């Protein structure tokens, strides 16, 4: 439709023609609901994803976009609604034994792998035991799994040594993909070609990956949930430049983008006014957006809690949210963010912004300003899932209290190496989501036993507190919800006092979609779901 600003310069005949076309469009819209009662078949979705992933299946890594792309091809045992209640997928029913030590899954019959082989319980057993070994969070998620029994092809029994109250929520494709045993068994899992040329059971079949350009997925004609999927094809395009992504979405060359694969936050309000696109700000409860600042506690100056608290007082978290996030995020000072409301401790607030008090604390800690006004120098890294503007905000904040903070900028892969293998940082701005349960998404960050050089997205701070370890380990096996909540509340209070991190809260979750795109994220996994329900409205 032509905008009013363009109408003012056209002739009267053209204006009447436009008015007539608008009237016809209005009549068509009135008649449309009956025609659109059923989703339409066909079409190609052009989807922008950034950064470029190292693989497609989120099996040995969840870095980059594979946790978004993979679930279109491979599936999990379950999916979830927006309250994280489980729904059937490859499993049609499930039950838990009275002692909390056995989950029994009834599997869907008639499901085929994309190569025509039958899906069975053997695939489930192999996948869960493999995830326990190779998945970044799998060794924690499935730590209590001692075996997976397969009494018949359509029954899988997961046997635990201790209860795992979070396990039933960990079985989506984005977190725990089920992969084909007949293709992976006996191979080097990390080096398998099927990580990047996947064979799954999902609604779309892998077609090609042109490095640096795109991935093509095609409709699975034998999908078990007919008539889904509705799309003929999904083209995943890797466009690294944010301005180019915005132009593609605005022009209609792209149909969908999310997060770091989408538009700059500065463009959100302008995009809200465009006629051909929609802005969705829903946060996936399964992902649980969260960003934070971690101190490297191996840095001598930062081993003093007084110094870390002084730095926390120098960073105005509310101003950060308004300027860096354009007011689109949800600040939270607790390591368990507001998205996990049943465990979040709302009493925890940011350290008050007080640069003068910060300077006095640094003086008392022995870091007085030198002749040039500098107290100490620190190296600042940032995960590219955070904007450079965020790192600059921290640099400027620390500069005001005499700390020379030098920002180092790297691509995603190099950042991971610098932060988790070389540990070449003093402060790093991270984007470690809370995920669907604190035992999975939060424990990895603060549990001393999860500090391991070279392990991405683990205990970056090298934080060690025996009481925190005890609380986290107890919460991981506690089946009483009231007791489990109290364990997490106690954990949050201690971490806030110790200041191994400065918690920023839930970063903006911005999805841009063409108005024709419907049902792209009907489950709690949001854009990390399968796209089986996605269709184009005329």
N, C-alpha and C positions, 0 to 999 in steps of 0.2 A: 504494500500500500504506500502511496506517495505521501510524504510528510507535509503538514501545513506550510512549513517554511518554503517548500518547493512549489506548492500550489499557487502562491501569490504572483508568480511570474509567468503563468501560462494563460492562454487565451480562453474565452468563454466557451467555445465548442469543446475544447479539450477538457475544461473543468466539468462540463455537463457529462462528458463521456466517463470521466473518472467517478462522478457521483453515481452514474448508472451502474458502473462496475462494482462500486462499493455496495450498492443496494442488492445487486445479484449475489455478491459475496455474503451479505448478511442473511439473505434467504437460504443460501447453501448451508450456512452455519446452523440455522434453525433446523434444517432437515438432517444435519449430519449425525447426531447422536445415534439414530437407529442404524445408520450405515456403519458406524464405528463401534457398534456394540461388541464385535469380535475383532481382536487385533489383526491387522493386515499382514499378509505374507509378502516378503521381498524387500529388496533394497540393500545398499552398501553403507555401513557406518564408517565414517572417517573419524578416527579417535586419536587425539594427541596425547602422547605419553612422554614424560621426561623425569629422571634421566634414562639413558639407554641401559637396559638391564644386562647383567652378565649371562643370564640364562632365562628361560621362560617358565620353568616349573619351580615353584618355591619350595624346593626340597632340601638343597644343601646351603642355600642362602635366601634371605628375604630382602636383600639390598636392591635398590632400584625399583623398576616397574614390574618385576616378575610376579609379585604377590597380587598385582592387578590383572595381568595378562593371563597367568597360568590358570585361574579358575574358570576361564572360558573353555578350556580344553580338558583339564583334569578335574575331578570332583572329590568332595569329602564325604564322609559318612552322613553328615548332617548339615543343615543350614539353620539360620536363626532369624527370628523376627526382631523388631527394634527394641524389644525388652529382653533380648538375648534368650528367649525361650526356644528350645531346639525344635526343629521341624525335619521331617524325613527327606533324605536325598538318596544316597546309595544304601543307607539303612532305612528300613520301613518301620521298625519297632526296636525298643531297647528297654532294659530293666537293670536294676542294681540290686545286688544281694543284700540281705539284712545287715551283714557285717561290713558293708561298704567296700568289699575287696574283689568283687567280680561284676563287670559290666557285660551283659549279654546282648548282642546285636543280631537282629534278624535282617538279612540282606535282601535287596531287591533282585527278583528273578528276571531273566531275559535281557540283562544288560550286556552289551558287547563292547569290547575295546575297539578302537578305531581300525585295528588290523583284523577284526573279525573274530578274535578269540573271546571266549566266555569270561566274564568277570565272576570271581568266586571269593570265598573266604580266605583262600590262600593268598590272594592279593592283599587283603586287609591285614593279615598277620605279618606278611613281609613288609608292608609299608610302615606299620606302626613300629616294628622293631628296627627298621632302617631309620625312621625319623628320630628314634631315641639315640642313634649313633651320630647322624650327620646333620640334622637340622640345628640351626643356631640356638633355638630355644627348646629343641626336642629332648635334650638330655635332662632338662629340668621338668618339662611338661610330662614326659613319660618315665621319669626317674623311678617311680614305684612299680612300673610294669615289669613283671617277672616272666610272663609268657602270654602268648595269644593262642588259645585252643581253637581248633577248627573241626568240630565233631561232624559237620557235613558241609557241602559247598555253600550253603546259605545261612550258616550260623558262625559267628565269631565271638569268642569269650575272652575278654581282656582280664587277666588275673593280676592283682596288685599285691605288693608286700605290705603296703600301708594305704589308708584311704587317700584319694586324690579328688577333693570336692570340686575342683576346677576342670577336671578332665572332660566332662560332658559338654563343656562350652568350647573346647579346644579342637573340635573336629570338623571345622569348615575347610574347604579346599585351600583357601588363602593361608591357612596355618598348618594343616595336616593333610596334604594331598595324598590320595590313594593312587599308587602307580602300579604298572603291570609287572608282576613278579617274573613272568617269562622273558621279559626284555632286560631287566635289571639284575637278576640273580647271577652271582658269580662274576660280576664285573666291578670295575672301579667306579663306585657310585658317583663320586665327585666329578669324574672325567667322562661320564656316560654321554653319548651323543643325544640321548633321549631327553636330557635336561634342556636342550635347545632345539630339538626336533621331536617334540613330545607326541606320545600316543596316549590318549586318554579315553574316558567314557563320556565326556561332556558334550555340550550342544554344538561346539565348533571343532573343526578338524584343522590341525596345523597344515599350511600349504607351503609357505616359504618365509625366509628371513633374509633380507638384503641388508647387510651390515651398514649402519649409518643412515639408512633410509626408512625401511618399513618392515612390518611383519604382516602376512596375509593369513587370515583364518577363514575357512569356508564352512557353510552349513553342514551339519552332520545329518544326512538323510535317514540314518538308522537310529536317531536318538530315542531313548526309551520313553520320553515324555512328549509324545506327539500331541498336537501338531508343532510343538516347539522344536527348535527356535524359529522365530519369524523372519529374521534377517537372512539374506543370502550370503552375506560376506561381512567381515570386519577387517578393516585396514588400519593397523596401528602405525601411526606416523611419528617419527622422532624429529621434532623441530626444537632445537636447543635455544633459539633466540625468542625471548618473551614477546617482543614487539611483533615478530613474524607470526607467532601463535595467535596473538590478539587479532592481527589482520586476517588470518585464515578463518577464525571463528566469526568475525564480523562480516566477512564477505560470503560466508556459507561454504567455503572450501573445506572446512572442518565442522563436524557435528557435535563433538563432545570433548571436554578437557576438564582436568581436575587438579587441584593443588599445584605442585611445582611444574606440572605439565600444562598449566592453564595460563591465565592472564595475570599481569602485575596487580597487586592490591590497589594500586593507584587508579586502575582502570575500572574497578568494580562498579562505582556509582554511574559512570558513563555507560557501561554495558547494561545496567538495569533499565536504561531508557531506550535501548535499541529495540526495534519492533520484531526482529527475527530471532532473538535469543532469550533465554531465561537464565536466572541466577539461582542456584540452589545452595543454601548455606547449612543444610543438615550435616551433622557430624556422625560418622559411622560409630555406633556404640561398640562394634566389634574391634575397630581400630583404636578408638579413643585418642584423638589428637592431643599431643602434649609436647612442649618444648622446655628446655632447661639450660642452665649454665653449670658446667662441672669444673671443679678445681682439681688440679693434679696434686694429690697429697704427697707425692714424692718430691715436689719442689720445696726446698727448705723453708722459704718464707711463708708458704701456704700451709705448712704444718701447724702453724699457730692459729687456733680457732679465732683469736682476737682479730687477726688480719682478715680472715674470711668474713667475719661479721662486719668489719669496717667496709670491705668491698661491697657487701650486701646493702649496707646503709648508703652507699654512694650511687647505687643503681635504682632509679625511680621506676619500679615495675609498672605502675599505672601509666606513667608517661610513655614508657616503652610500648604498652598496648595501644595507646592512642596514636603514636607517631609511626612506629614500625608496622603495626598491624592495622592501622587506620581505624581503630576502634571496632574491628570485626572479630576479634578473638575473645576469649573468656579467661581473664587472669585468675590464677590460683597459686597460692604459696605452698601448697602441700604436694609431696611427691605422688600422692594418689589424687588425681584431679577430680573436678566436679562431675565429670562424665560417669565415674563409677560411684554414684551417689550413696550406695549402701555401705561403702567403706570410707568415703571421703570425710576427713575431719575439718569441718567448716570453721572451727575456732582458730585454726592456724592462719595467721595473716603475714604479709610481707614485713620484713624488718623496716621500720620507719625510715623514710628518706631523710637523711640528715648528714650532709657532707662535712659540716663542722665537727660533729661527733665522730665521724669516720676519721678525720684528720687527727683528732686528739687521740683516738685509739691507736692509730699507726705510730704516732709519736711515742706513746707509752710502750708499744711493742718493740721499739728500737729502730723504727724506720722513719727517721726525721728527714725532712727535705734537705737535699744537698745544695751546693752553690748554684746549680742550674735549676733548682726547684724540684728536682726529681728524687723520689724516695727509693724506687726500685723499678726494674724493667721486667715485663712479663710478655710471653708469647701467647697470642690469642688465635685459635683456630675456629672454624665454623663449618658444620655440616652443610653442604649445598642445599639441603632441604630447608635451611634457614637462609634468609636473605643476607647479602653483604651489608645491607643497611642495619641489620641487627648487630653485627659485629662492630660496625662503626659507632653505633649508639653506646655500646659497652666501652669502646676505646675512648670516646669523648667523656663519658662519665668518670672513668678512672683517671683521665688526664686532669680533671678538676681537683683531684685530691693528691696529685703528684706522682701517680703511677704511669710510667711510660708503657703503654700497651700496644705492641706492634702486631697488627692483623696480618695473618698469612692466609692467602686464598689458594685453594686447590680444587681440581675436579674431584668428583665423588670417590673414585677408586683410590686416588692419591691421599685424599683426606682420611679414608679408613686406615690406610697404612700408617700415615703420620700419627694418628690418634691412638690406634690400638696395637700396632706392632712396634713402631719406633718410639711411641709415647713422647713425641717431640712437641710438647705443648705445656703451658702452665694453666691456661683457661681454655675451655672449648665450649662453644655453643652447639648443643645437640638437639636432636629431634627424635627422642626415644619414646614412642607412644606407650600409653598405659595398657593398651590392648583391652581384652575382655575380662581380665581378672588380674589382681595385683601379683599373685604368685607367678604368673607368666610374664606380665609386662613390666612390673616394678621390682620384683625381687632380684632379677638379673643385674640391676644397677647397683644395689646396695648390699648384696650378700657377699661377704668376703671370699667365700669359696668359689665365686664366679669371677674372680680376678684371674685372668689368664692372658699373658702377652700374645697378641696375634688373634684373639677372639673378638670379632667385631661386635659392637653394641652390648658390651658386657659392663663390668665394673670399671668404668673409665677413670674414676677418681682414685682407685685403689683404696677405697674406704674400708676400714676394719673396725667393727664394734661387736664384741661377743654377744651383747644383749640384743642388738638388732638381728644378729644371726639367729639367736634363739627364738625371737618373736616371729621372724619370717618362716623358719622351719616348722614352728608350731602351727602357724596359720595355714601352711601348705597341706596339713593333714587333719585340720579341725573340721568336723562335720556339723557342729553346732554353730549356726549362723551368728547368734548373739556373742558367743565366745570368740568366734573368728573376727567379727568386727572389732571387738575390744583389742585383740592382738594387733590388728592393723592400726588402730588409733594410737596405741602405745608406741608402735614403730614410727608413725609419722611425727609424734612429739619429740622423740629422741633425735631423729634425723634433722628436724628443724633446728634443734639446739646445737647440733654438731656442725651444721652448715657445710657438708661436702658438696652441696649444690645450691644454686639459686633457682627456684622453680618459677617458671614464667606462666604456665597454664596452657589452656587449649588454644593452639594457633588457629587462625581462620581456616575453615574448610569451605573452599569456594569451587563449585562445579558450574561450568558454563555449558549449556546445551542448546542446540537448535530447538525451536518450538515444536518441530515435528517429532522430536524424540520423546518416546513415552516408555515408562516402566523400566528405566535403565538400572534402578537401584531399589527394588522392592523388598530386599532382605536387609538384615542388620549389617551385612558385610558391605552394603552400599555399592560403590563402584568396583569393589573387589568381589562382587558376586559373579554370576555366570553369564549375564546378558541373554539368558534363554527367554526371558519375558519381554525383552526390548523390541519395540516395533515402531514404525513410522506412521504418524497420523497425517492424512492428506492435508 
